[in-house]
């Protein structure tokens, strides 16, 4: 097979023209615009299943460092949404007067509204300016909002500071997982994105702890708010020196820079990655991520993207899944209960509800770490199917317990009632399964979209999250009054069960798949069965490769790391060899099937 033949087997456009002209001559001429290729490309590399840059261990320290640094955005997201409950209690008359419940509601909701607005434009900004520079912009908003709040002496100034900071929260909540997703090798992508979620929950816990320490001190709330500047300033400085994602660089026709980032990602313990595999990866990214409309304005491109995401069925299916997962995350009631957890626990008779709220926040953090360990190993789909129904059970039990504790007027009957303890236990259980599943999985959203609509798609999904966050939070206390606390929790349980059914029917498995593998799943439907088979074979392929590498290390025949083509023979018995060939053949057929049925990029 030569490059021309392989390109012709993957029709990416309805008019039959390939966006990057992926013939042997076309690829060479494209490189001539930026840099000469290091050496002629051997067609056998593209034909061999063993020559895959994704097959082994990449540069884990480099990738982990990038993930931790970008997850500062997640920490700020969590911290800035977590400290407000303590700050509002501690302000006293520092804002010119005693603040009313209406003031508290306005101050709290200003961040959610700002986040909603920021999420709407974040994806488009990330496509225009790049993931890196939009992250820097979010840090500027974090710092500005925190300083305005810390120095505020009126409710109006406090609301303005919260609103500005909300824009940063909305942008960061989209761009941070997007950056990580586009940097990460396929089989590590889930875990690396969850690191950002861990940072979010960690920021919430730190906010609760600092609130408990500083809340009783005069002016302590200003220090509590102002601390948000510290991680934002650190990330602002460090991020200047961080690389852009290779997929955005390819989209921007910066081929040489993309190759450099790919080398850094995939050069493992034994040295630099084989240059042939770098070229192969670049070719794949060119095929899927190259900017097709370079000669029109950004407004025209945005119009095309909007038409594509609603007009191309495959893209619309991706959007439906991403927005659906974010909607389930909000309508299951978690964020509503967290915003009013202290009020809720006070209702059932706890004298120090802030401490109980801290326990809930710590549970959220701990089980987000559990999600980190499971999300690639067990898969996104299996995690959701295993946790949503348990959340529903816990919510029903919580509703029953609250109903037993409260009288008809909603005041605590007996603070020492065993049912009060049941409320704590069931809420901890609910939060544990939430953090393991629906609290983490929806933020994998960027992997569902092809590059041409990834910005606008993730914007719509993130805006869905923040819009429903605003609605759910505003309606929680009203629901508690209208349909009783027990009825409210049962309603949330029903939402969880509906989410379980939707995940079972429509959500494909994406673990172990590259972003380019995922793009072909939605062509003829939601690709659930195809995705399960493809993910299973990708996992088996990786495990087989690891076994081969381990065997070679034991035999003293290996001298190369992941992504480097070893010149030593692979020592295997006949049965193992046959099994490996069979797995590779299945993997090739499955990938070919996905890639051959790619959706068109033009309407």
C-alpha positions in Angstrom: 0.0 0.0 0.0 1.3 3.5 -0.8 0.2 6.8 0.7 -2.1 7.6 -2.3 -4.0 4.3 -1.9 -4.5 4.8 1.8 -5.7 8.3 1.3 -8.2 7.2 -1.3 -9.7 4.6 1.1 -10.7 7.4 3.5 -13.0 9.8 1.8 -13.3 12.7 4.2 -15.3 15.0 1.9 -18.3 14.6 -0.1 -16.7 16.1 -3.2 -13.9 13.5 -3.1 -11.2 16.0 -2.5 -9.0 15.4 0.5 -8.6 18.5 2.7 -4.8 18.1 3.0 -4.3 16.5 -0.5 -2.9 13.4 1.2 -1.1 11.9 -1.8 2.6 11.2 -1.6 3.3 14.4 -3.6 0.7 16.4 -1.6 2.1 15.5 1.7 5.6 16.4 0.6 4.5 19.7 -0.8 2.6 20.6 2.4 5.8 19.9 4.3 7.8 22.1 1.9 5.7 25.0 3.0 7.0 24.7 6.6 10.0 22.4 6.7 11.6 19.6 4.7 10.7 16.1 5.9 13.6 14.5 7.7 13.7 11.6 5.3 11.6 9.7 2.8 8.6 8.0 4.4 8.5 4.2 4.1 5.1 3.1 3.1 5.5 -0.1 5.1 5.3 1.9 8.2 1.7 2.9 7.4 0.8 -0.7 6.6 2.4 -2.4 9.6 0.2 -2.7 12.7 3.4 -2.9 14.9 4.5 0.5 13.7 2.1 2.6 15.9 3.3 5.4 18.0 0.4 4.8 20.5 1.5 1.2 21.2 3.7 1.6 24.2 4.7 3.9 27.1 5.0 7.6 26.1 6.9 10.3 28.0 4.8 10.1 31.2 6.7 12.7 33.3 6.3 15.3 30.5 2.6 14.6 30.0 1.9 14.5 33.7 3.7 17.8 34.3 1.6 19.4 31.6 -1.6 18.0 33.0 -0.8 19.2 36.5 0.0 22.7 35.3 -3.2 23.0 33.3 -5.2 21.6 36.2 -4.5 24.7 38.1 -7.5 26.0 36.1 -9.5 23.2 37.7 -8.3 24.1 41.1 -9.4 27.7 40.6 -12.7 26.5 39.3 -13.3 24.5 42.4 -11.9 27.0 44.9 -13.8 30.0 43.5 -17.1 28.2 43.5 -16.4 26.7 47.0 -15.4 29.6 49.2 -18.5 31.7 48.7 -20.7 30.1 51.4 -18.1 30.9 54.1 -17.4 34.3 52.7 -21.0 35.4 52.7 -21.4 34.4 56.4 -18.2 36.3 57.3 -18.8 39.6 55.5 -21.0 41.1 58.2 -21.3 44.8 57.4 -18.1 45.0 55.4 -20.1 45.5 52.2 -21.7 48.6 53.6 -24.6 46.9 55.3 -25.9 43.5 56.4 -26.5 41.5 53.3 -30.0 40.1 52.7 -30.9 36.6 51.4 -31.6 38.2 48.1 -28.1 39.7 48.1 -26.6 36.3 48.8 -28.6 34.7 46.0 -27.4 37.4 43.6 -23.8 37.2 44.6 -23.8 33.4 44.3 -25.6 33.2 41.0 -23.4 35.9 39.4 -20.6 33.4 39.1 -22.9 30.7 37.5 -24.2 33.3 35.0 -20.7 34.5 34.1 -19.6 30.9 33.7 -22.5 30.3 31.3 -21.5 33.3 29.2 -17.8 32.4 29.3 -18.6 28.8 28.2 -20.5 30.0 25.2 -17.5 31.8 23.7 -14.7 29.7 25.1 -14.7 27.0 22.3 -14.6 29.6 19.5 -11.9 31.6 21.2 -9.9 28.4 21.7 -10.2 27.7 17.9 -9.1 31.2 17.0 -6.3 31.9 19.6 -5.4 28.4 20.7 -5.9 26.4 23.9 -2.8 27.8 25.5 -3.6 31.5 25.1 -7.3 31.2 26.1 -6.1 29.5 29.3 -3.9 32.5 30.0 -6.9 34.8 29.4 -8.9 32.8 31.9 -6.2 33.4 34.5 -6.4 37.1 33.9 -10.1 37.0 34.6 -9.5 34.9 37.8 -7.0 37.5 39.1 -9.2 40.5 38.2 -12.3 39.0 39.7 -10.6 38.0 42.9 -9.0 41.4 43.4 -12.3 43.2 42.8 -14.1 41.0 45.3 -11.3 41.2 47.9 -11.4 45.0 47.7 -15.1 45.4 47.5 -17.1 47.6 49.9 -20.5 47.2 48.4 -22.8 44.4 47.2 -22.6 45.8 43.7 -18.8 45.5 43.6 -19.0 42.0 45.0 -21.4 40.9 42.3 -19.3 42.5 39.6 -16.2 40.7 40.9 -18.1 37.4 41.0 -19.4 37.9 37.5 -15.9 38.6 36.1 -14.5 35.6 37.9 -17.4 33.5 36.5 -16.3 34.2 33.0 -12.9 32.7 34.0 -14.6 29.7 35.5 -16.7 29.0 32.4 -13.7 29.4 30.1 -11.4 27.3 32.3 -14.0 24.5 32.7 -14.0 24.0 28.9 -10.4 24.7 27.9 -8.5 22.8 30.6 -10.0 19.3 29.8 -9.8 20.2 26.1 -6.1 20.9 26.3 -5.4 17.7 28.3 -7.5 15.6 25.9 -5.7 16.8 22.8 -2.3 16.3 24.5 -2.9 12.8 26.0 -2.2 9.5 24.3 -5.4 7.5 23.8 -5.2 5.0 26.6 -4.2 7.6 29.2 -6.7 10.4 28.2 -9.5 9.5 30.6 -7.2 9.5 33.7 -5.4 12.6 32.7 -8.7 14.5 32.2 -9.9 13.3 35.6 -6.8 14.9 37.2 -8.4 18.2 36.3 -11.6 17.0 38.0 -9.5 16.0 41.1 -8.1 19.5 41.1 -11.7 20.9 41.0 -12.8 18.9 44.0 -9.5 19.6 45.8 -10.1 23.3 45.3 -13.5 23.0 46.9 -12.1 21.1 49.9 -9.3 23.8 50.3 -12.0 26.5 50.1 -14.0 24.8 52.9 -10.9 24.4 55.1 -9.7 28.0 54.6 -13.3 29.2 55.2 -13.3 27.4 58.6 -9.9 28.9 59.5 -10.5 32.5 58.3 -14.2 32.9 58.6 -14.2 34.0 62.2 -11.4 36.5 61.8 -12.1 40.2 61.1 -11.6 40.8 57.4 -10.6 37.1 57.0 -13.0 36.7 54.1 -11.0 39.1 52.1 -7.9 36.9 52.5 -10.1 33.9 51.6 -11.1 35.5 48.4 -7.7 37.0 47.6 -6.0 33.7 47.9 -7.5 32.8 44.5 -5.0 35.1 42.9 -2.0 33.0 43.9 -2.5 29.8 41.8 -3.9 32.0 38.9 -0.7 34.1 38.9 1.5 30.9 39.0 -0.3 29.4 36.1 -0.3 32.7 34.2 3.5 32.8 34.3 4.2 29.1 33.8 1.8 28.7 30.9 3.6 31.2 28.8 6.4 28.6 28.3 4.0 25.6 27.8 3.4 24.1 24.3 0.2 24.3 22.3 -1.6 21.1 21.5 -0.4 19.3 18.4 -3.9 19.0 17.0 -4.4 22.8 17.2 -1.0 23.3 15.6 -1.9 21.0 12.8 -5.1 23.0 12.3 -3.1 26.2 12.2 -0.7 24.7 9.7 2.3 24.9 12.1 3.6 21.4 11.1 7.1 21.8 12.5 5.9 22.9 15.9 3.4 20.0 16.0 6.1 17.5 15.2 8.2 18.9 18.1 5.4 18.5 20.6 4.6 14.9 19.3 8.3 14.0 19.8 8.2 15.3 23.3 5.0 13.4 24.1 6.0 10.0 22.7 9.8 9.9 23.4 10.0 7.4 26.2 12.6 6.1 28.6 15.0 4.7 26.0 15.3 7.8 23.9 13.8 9.7 21.0 10.8 8.3 19.2 11.4 6.9 15.7 11.0 9.7 13.2 9.0 7.6 10.8 6.3 7.2 13.5 6.3 10.9 14.1 5.6 11.4 10.4 2.9 8.8 10.5 1.2 10.5 13.4 1.5 13.9 11.7 -0.1 12.4 8.6 -3.0 11.0 10.7 -3.5 14.4 12.4 -3.4 16.2 9.0 -6.1 13.9 7.7 -8.4 14.6 10.6 -7.5 18.0 11.9 -6.3 20.2 9.1 -8.1 23.5 8.7 -10.1 23.3 5.5 -11.4 26.8 5.3 -8.3 28.9 5.6 -9.3 31.6 3.1 -12.5 32.9 4.7 -13.2 35.0 7.8 -13.6 33.7 11.3 -17.3 34.7 11.3 -17.9 32.7 8.1 -16.0 29.7 9.6 -18.2 29.9 12.7 -21.3 29.9 10.5 -20.0 26.8 8.7 -19.2 25.1 12.1 -22.8 25.8 13.4 -24.3 24.4 10.1 -22.1 21.4 10.4 -22.7 20.5 14.0 -26.5 20.7 13.4 -26.6 19.6 9.8 -24.2 16.6 9.7 -25.9 13.7 11.5 -22.7 12.3 13.0 -21.8 15.6 14.5 -25.3 16.1 15.9 -25.1 12.7 17.6 -21.8 13.8 19.2 -23.4 17.0 20.4 -26.4 15.1 21.8 -24.2 12.8 23.8 -22.0 15.6 25.2 -24.9 17.9 26.1 -26.9 14.9 27.4 -24.1 13.9 29.8 -23.7 17.4 31.1 -27.4 17.7 31.6 -27.6 14.4 33.6 -24.7 15.7 35.8 -26.9 18.7 36.7 -30.4 17.3 36.9 -29.3 14.5 39.2 -29.2 17.2 41.9 -25.6 17.1 43.1 -24.6 20.7 42.7 -28.0 21.9 44.0 -27.4 19.9 47.2 -23.8 21.0 47.5 -24.7 24.7 47.3 -27.3 24.3 50.0 -25.7 21.4 52.0 -25.2 23.5 55.1 -28.8 24.6 55.0 -30.0 21.0 54.4 -28.0 19.6 57.3 -29.1 22.4 59.6 -32.7 21.5 58.7 -32.2 17.9 60.0 -30.8 19.1 63.3 -27.0 19.2 62.9 -25.4 21.9 65.1 -22.3 22.3 62.9 -23.5 21.8 59.4 -20.3 23.3 57.9 -18.3 20.4 59.2 -20.7 17.9 57.7 -20.5 19.8 54.4 -16.7 19.4 54.6 -17.1 15.7 55.0 -19.2 15.6 51.9 -16.7 17.6 49.9 -13.8 15.3 51.1 -15.9 12.3 49.9 -16.2 13.9 46.5 -12.4 14.4 46.3 -11.6 10.9 47.5 -13.9 9.2 45.0 -12.8 11.4 42.1 -9.4 9.8 42.7 -11.2 6.4 42.5 -12.5 7.6 39.1 -9.0 8.4 38.1 -8.0 4.7 38.6 -11.1 3.3 36.9 -12.0 5.5 33.9 -9.5 4.0 31.4 -9.3 0.6 33.0 -13.0 -0.1 33.3 -14.2 2.4 30.6 -16.5 5.4 30.7 -19.7 3.6 29.7 -19.3 0.8 32.3 -18.6 3.2 35.1 -21.8 5.2 34.3 -23.9 2.1 34.0 -22.6 0.9 37.4 -23.1 4.1 39.3 -26.2 6.0 38.1 -28.7 3.4 39.4 -26.9 3.3 42.8 -27.2 7.1 43.0 -30.9 6.7 42.4 -31.2 4.2 45.3 -29.2 6.5 47.6 -31.4 9.5 46.7 -34.6 7.6 47.5 -33.2 6.5 50.8 -32.1 10.1 51.6 -35.6 11.3 50.7 -37.2 8.8 53.0 -34.8 9.6 55.8 -35.4 13.3 55.6 -39.1 12.8 55.6 -38.8 10.8 58.8 -36.7 13.5 60.5 -38.8 16.5 59.5 -42.3 17.4 60.5 -44.8 19.0 58.2 -43.4 22.5 58.9 -39.9 21.5 57.9 -38.3 22.0 61.2 -36.2 19.3 63.0 -38.2 17.0 65.2 -35.4 15.1 66.8 -31.8 16.0 66.1 -30.6 12.7 67.7 -32.9 10.6 65.5 -31.2 7.7 63.8 -32.8 8.8 60.6 -30.6 11.9 60.7 -27.5 9.6 60.6 -29.1 7.8 57.7 -29.3 11.1 55.8 -25.5 11.5 56.3 -24.7 7.9 55.3 -26.9 7.9 52.2 -25.7 11.3 51.0 -22.0 10.2 51.4 -22.9 7.1 49.4 -24.6 9.2 46.8 -21.6 11.6 46.5 -19.2 8.7 46.3 -21.0 7.2 43.3 -21.5 10.6 41.7 -17.8 11.4 41.9 -16.8 8.0 40.5 -19.2 8.3 37.5 -21.3 11.2 36.3 -19.2 13.8 38.2 -16.1 12.9 36.1 -17.2 11.3 32.7 -19.0 14.3 31.1 -15.8 16.3 31.1 -14.3 13.9 28.6 -16.6 15.7 26.2 -13.9 17.0 23.8 -13.0 13.5 22.7 -16.5 13.1 21.1 -16.0 15.9 18.6 -13.9 16.0 15.4 -11.5 19.0 15.2 -13.7 21.0 12.8 -16.4 21.4 15.4 -14.6 20.6 18.6 -14.6 24.2 19.8 -18.2 25.0 19.1 -19.3 21.5 20.3 -17.5 21.7 23.7 -18.9 25.3 24.1 -22.4 24.1 23.7 -21.9 21.2 26.1 -20.2 23.3 28.7 -22.9 26.0 28.4 -25.5 23.2 28.9 -23.8 22.4 32.2 -23.7 25.9 33.5 -27.2 26.9 32.2 -28.7 23.9 34.0 -26.5 24.6 37.0 -28.1 28.0 37.3 -31.6 26.6 36.9 -31.2 23.7 39.2 -29.7 25.7 42.0 -32.4 28.4 41.7 -35.1 25.8 41.9 -33.8 23.5 44.7 -35.3 25.4 47.7 -38.5 25.9 45.7 -38.8 22.2 45.0 -38.2 21.5 48.7 -41.2 23.7 49.6 -43.5 22.7 46.7 -43.1 18.9 46.6 -41.5 18.3 50.0 -37.8 17.3 50.6 -38.7 13.7 50.1 -40.4 14.4 46.8 -37.4 16.4 45.6 -34.9 13.6 46.2 -37.2 11.1 44.5 -37.4 13.4 41.5 -33.6 13.5 41.3 -33.6 9.7 41.6 -35.9 9.5 38.6 -33.5 11.7 36.6 -30.7 9.3 37.5 -32.6 6.3 36.2 -33.5 8.2 33.0 -29.8 9.0 32.6 -29.0 5.2 33.1 -31.3 4.3 30.2 -29.9 7.0 27.9 -26.3 5.9 28.6 -27.2 2.3 27.9 -28.8 3.1 24.6 -26.6 5.9 23.2 -23.2 6.3 24.9 -20.3 4.5 23.1 -17.2 3.3 24.9 -14.2 5.5 24.1 -11.5 4.2 26.4 -8.2 3.2 24.8 -9.2 4.9 21.5 -7.4 7.9 20.0 -9.4 11.0 19.2 -9.2 10.1 15.5 -10.5 6.6 16.2 -13.6 8.0 17.9 -14.5 10.3 15.0 -15.9 7.4 12.8 -18.2 5.9 15.5 -21.2 8.1 14.8 -21.6 7.8 11.1 -24.3 5.2 11.0 -25.7 5.6 14.4 -24.3 6.0 17.9 -21.8 3.3 17.4 -22.2 1.6 20.8 -21.5 -2.0 19.7 -18.7 -0.9 17.3 -17.1 1.2 20.0 -17.2 -1.6 22.6 -15.5 -4.0 20.1 -12.9 -1.3 19.0 -12.1 -0.4 22.6 -11.8 -4.1 23.7 -9.4 -4.8 20.8 -7.3 -1.7 21.5 -7.0 -2.7 25.1 -6.0 -6.2 24.1 -3.5 -4.8 21.6 -1.9 -2.7 24.3 -1.8 -5.6 26.8 -0.2 -7.9 24.1 2.4 -5.3 23.4 3.2 -4.9 27.1 3.6 -8.7 27.4 5.9 -8.7 24.4 8.0 -5.9 25.9 8.1 -7.6 29.3 9.2 -10.9 27.6 11.9 -9.0 25.7 13.2 -7.3 28.8 13.4 -10.7 30.6 15.3 -12.1 27.6 17.5 -9.1 27.4 16.6 -8.3 23.8 14.8 -5.0 24.2 16.4 -1.6 23.9 13.7 0.7 22.8 10.8 2.5 24.5 7.3 3.1 23.4 6.9 4.4 19.9 10.4 3.2 18.8 10.5 0.4 16.3 12.7 -2.3 17.9 15.2 -4.0 15.5 15.3 -7.1 17.7 13.0 -10.0 16.9 10.0 -10.6 19.1 10.4 -14.0 20.8 7.0 -15.7 21.1 5.8 -19.3 20.8 3.4 -20.2 18.0 0.2 -19.9 20.0 1.1 -16.5 21.3 2.2 -15.4 17.9 -1.0 -16.5 16.3 -3.0 -14.7 18.9 -1.1 -11.5 18.4 -1.6 -11.7 14.7 -5.3 -12.3 15.2 -5.6 -9.3 17.5 -3.7 -7.1 15.2 -5.9 -8.1 12.2 -9.1 -7.5 14.1 -7.7 -4.1 15.2 -6.9 -3.2 11.6 -10.3 -4.1 10.4 -12.1 -2.2 13.1 -10.0 0.9 12.7 -10.4 0.7 8.9 -14.2 0.4 9.3 -14.3 3.5 11.4 -12.0 5.5 9.3 -13.7 4.5 6.0 -17.1 5.7 7.2 -16.0 9.1 8.3 -18.7 11.9 8.0 -18.2 14.6 5.4 -16.7 17.8 6.5 -18.7 19.9 4.1 -22.5 20.3 3.8 
